[in-house]
């Protein structure tokens, strides 16, 4: 039976994969950072304070003071290609598309900023993607990361009349492919150093202590990742949590406190890496690689090394391809 001549055009059916990362300002300027922070810090998943209390603080104080300071930090890591988080995530999507071939349509989006999740999903559906895997690039699950990505994705899908079938990438904090990729990457980077670290620090992004008490699995996921990696490498690792913000109690020990403690204990050489980040970004390149080094040396340390994230490295892409193919089982022949 032929299609009627007046039938609306329908694109050939395709499988889609949408990689989603946190987001980044468009430029290292106070104006761009303010726009980004307004969206980020207005997310009720990120700041779990009643809006009537939080919004006056956000709009009256934070958005008038923090953008200038944050813009200066972004400027330290900005490159000719733009934000590291943006170009590494784009590179991951491009590499994954090559690996998966023409049968899979791969795009990337940012939870905050551009390209937006809703716009990408809408365009993927228009391109014929009637089956879409949404892949938050967070190994460890948190309400403030994975959950808000899925919230926004389902919000966008709820506005579609013809909705695609949806799958989501689960947290992969203990997946053998992830642990193996970390082991290979860390050991490779350590082999490049001209010194042997006295201590190897694993820094995860911090979360308020309250999130753990409310049932968020993030802290447990981080600890399990570190334990499995320690066992795989056959060496002890020192776990810490970075990026504290505000007056509330956060997960401990804090990374900056840990760096200072190690130096005070006579550890002269350390290396640090951040397995919870899928790509390098402000929190790794400025907070750890730059600030971390300055703090360690100021406290008496002598040799400091920051080990990069998996980014779009071969070992990192092998891991990501394995995870994605597993979730496409039954869709991808």
N, C-alpha and C positions, 0 to 999 in steps of 0.2 A: 504494500500500500504506500503510495507516494505521499509526501508531506504537502498539505494544501499550500497554494501559492501565497496566501495571506497569513500563513503561520509565522509568529515571531521567530527570529533566528535563535537557535539553540547551539551553543558551542559543544564540540565533542567532549564526552566525559573524560575527566582527568583526576588523578590523585594529587592532592596538595600537601605540602609540609610548610608550616609557618614557624620559624624560629623566633622566639621572643626574648629580648633582653630588657634590662631596666630602663635605659634611656640616658640622654645626655643633652646639655644645652646645645643650641645651634652654633654658638660662638663663645669664646672665653671673655665675655663682656658682662658687666653688672646687669644690663637690661635683659640679655638672653638668659643669664643664670636666674634672675628674678622670675621670669616667665616659667622656667623649668621647675624651680623650687615651689612656686605657687601651686602647680599641678601636682607635683610629687607629695608635698606636705599637706595637701588637702585631701589626700586619699585616706578614708577612714580605716583602711587596713594598715596603713603605715603609722598613723598617729591615732591611737585609740583613746582619745580624749573627746568628750562631748563637744560638738561644733560650737555651741554657744560660749564655751570656755576657751577653746583652742583658736578659733578664727580671729578674735581680736588680738591675741598674742601673735599669731602668724602675720596678720596684715599690719598690725601696729608697730611691731618690734622686729621680728625676724626678717621679713621681706624688705625692711628698710636698713638693716645692718649687715646681714649675712651675705647678700649677693656680691658686694665688693670684695670681701675676703675670699669667697669661694671662686670668684672670677680670677683672682690673682693666682690661686692654686691651680685652676684649670690651665692658665696660661703657661705654667711650668711644664705641662705634659702635652700641650696641643702641638700638632704637627702640620706639615704641608697638606696632609691628607685629612686633616680635621681631628676630631675626637678619637682617641685610641679605641674606646669602646665601640664607636660607630663603625670605624673602618675594619676592625677585627671581626665584628659580627657580620658585616657585609661580606667579608672574605670567607667566613665560615659558610654562609649561605651559597656563595658561588662555588666553593669547593664541593659542598654536599650535592649541589645540583649536577655537577660533572660526574660525581661518583654514582648517583642514583640513575642518571640517564634521562632520556626523553619521556619515560613513562611517569615521571614525578615532577611536578611544578613546585619549585622551592622559592620561598620568599622569606624576608625577615621583617620584624616590626619591633617597636619600642613601646613599653608600657606608658612611658611619659615622653612626650616629644614626638619627633617624626622619624620614620614613617609610622603612623598610628595603626594600632591593631585593627580597628573597625574598617579603616580605608583599605588595608591590605586584604582582609577577609572578603570585603565586598568585591574587590577587583579579582580576587581568586575565583569567587563564585561566578562572576561574569565571564571569566576565562574558561569556565567549564569544570572547575574543581567541585565535584559533587561528593567527594570524600576528602576530608582535611584532618591532618594530624597537627595539633597545636603543641609545640614543644617549648615550654619555658626552660630557659638555659640556667636553671638553678639545681645543682645536684642535691642539696638539702632543702627539704620542704619547710616553708614558713608562710604564715598568713600574709605577711608583708611583701612576699615575693611571688611564689608560685600561685597562691590563692588569688591575689589581686589580678594577675595575668588572666586566670581563668574567669574571674568575675567579669572583666572587661570584654573578654572574648565572647562569653555567653550573652552579655548585654547586647553586643553588636549583632550576634546571630538571632537574638530574640526579635530584632526589627526586620528580619528578612521574611518574605512571604514563602519563598522556596528555599528551605534551609538545607545545607549540606550535612551529610553524616559526619559526626565529629568523634575523634579520639584525642586523648591527651597523653603526653609523655609523663609517666610517673617520676617521682624523685629517684635518682640513681646513685645515692650516696654510698650504697654498699654493692653496687653492680661490679662484678669481676672485671669487666672491660674498663670501667672508670678507675678502679683501684690500680689495675695494671698500667693504664696510661699514666697515672700520676707517678707511679714507681719508676717507669721508664724515663719520664721527663725529668723528674727530680734527680735521679742518679746521673743522667746525661749532663745536666747543668752543673752538678757538683763536680763531675769529672773535668769540667772546663776551668774550675777555679785553681789559682796558684797557692791555695792554702786549704787546710783541712779544718772545717768548723768544729769548735768545741761543743756547739749546741745547734740543733736544727729546730727552728720555730715554725709551727703551723698556725697561721693567723686566719681566723674566720671573721666575717662581718658580725659585729655585735647586734644584739637585740635586747630590749628591756627584759629584766628578770621576770616581770609580770607575765610576759608571753609564755614562758615555760610553765608558770603556775596555772595558767588558763588552759593548758593542754597543747600548746604549740610543740611539734616534735623536733623543731630545728636544733635545739641544743643536743638532743640525743643523736640526731643524724650526724652532726658535726663530730661528736665524740666517737661514733662508730666509724666514720670515715678515717679519722686519725688512728684509731686502734687497728683497723684492717691494713692501713698503709704501713704502720709501724711493724706489724707482723710480716708483711710482704717484704719490707726492706731489711728486717732483722736488726732494727736499731730503735732506740727510744726517740720520741718526738715530744716537744714541749708545745702544748695547745694554749692558744690565747684568742681573745676577741677584741677587735678594733672598732674604731669609728663611734665612740660614745657620743651621745648628744643629749643635752638637757640635764636636769637634776635627778631624774629617776635612777634607781639602781639598775645596772645593766649586767649582762652575763659576765662572769669573771673566770680567770684573771684577764685584765686588760692588756692589750699588746704593748702599749707604751710602758706600763708598769713592769711587764715581763722583761722588756729590753733593758730597762734600768736595773732590775734585780739581777739579771745575768751578769751585767757589767760589774755590779757591786760585789758579786760572788767570785770575781776574778776570771770570768769567761772572756777572753780577749778576742775570740773569733766566732762569729755566728753567721748563719745563713737563714733566711726567712722566705716563706712562700705562702700563697693564699689559694688553696684548692677549692674554696667555695665560689670563686669567681671563674666563669667560663672564659673570660678574656680580660686582658689588662685594661685598667681604667684609672680614674682619679685616685680611688682608694688604694690601689696597689702601687701605681707609679709615683704618686706624690706622697701619700700618707706613709707607705712602707719604704719604698726605695729611696726617697729623699729625706722625709722627716725621721724615719726609723734610723737611717744611717747617722743623721745629725745627733739624735738622742743617744745612740749607742756610743759614739765617739766622745760626746760631751761627758758621758758617765764613766769614761775611762777605757772603753773598748777600742780595739785597734783595727780589726779587719771585719768588714760587713759585706754581705752579698745578698741581693734580692734575686730570687729565682723566678722567672716569668711563668705566667699562666699557660695553659695548653694552647690558647689562641687557635690559629688555623694551621698549627704544625701537623706534620703527617701523623704522629702518634695521637694527637688530639682529634684529628679528623677520622682516623681509623675507629676510635672510640665512639664518636658521634654517629658515624655511619652504622656501626653495629647496633647502637641503641635505637636509631630510627628504623632500621630494617626490621628489628624485632617487633616494633610497634605497628609496622605495616603488614605484618603477617596476615594473610588472607585477603588483603587488598592488592598487594604487589606480587605478581606471579613469579 
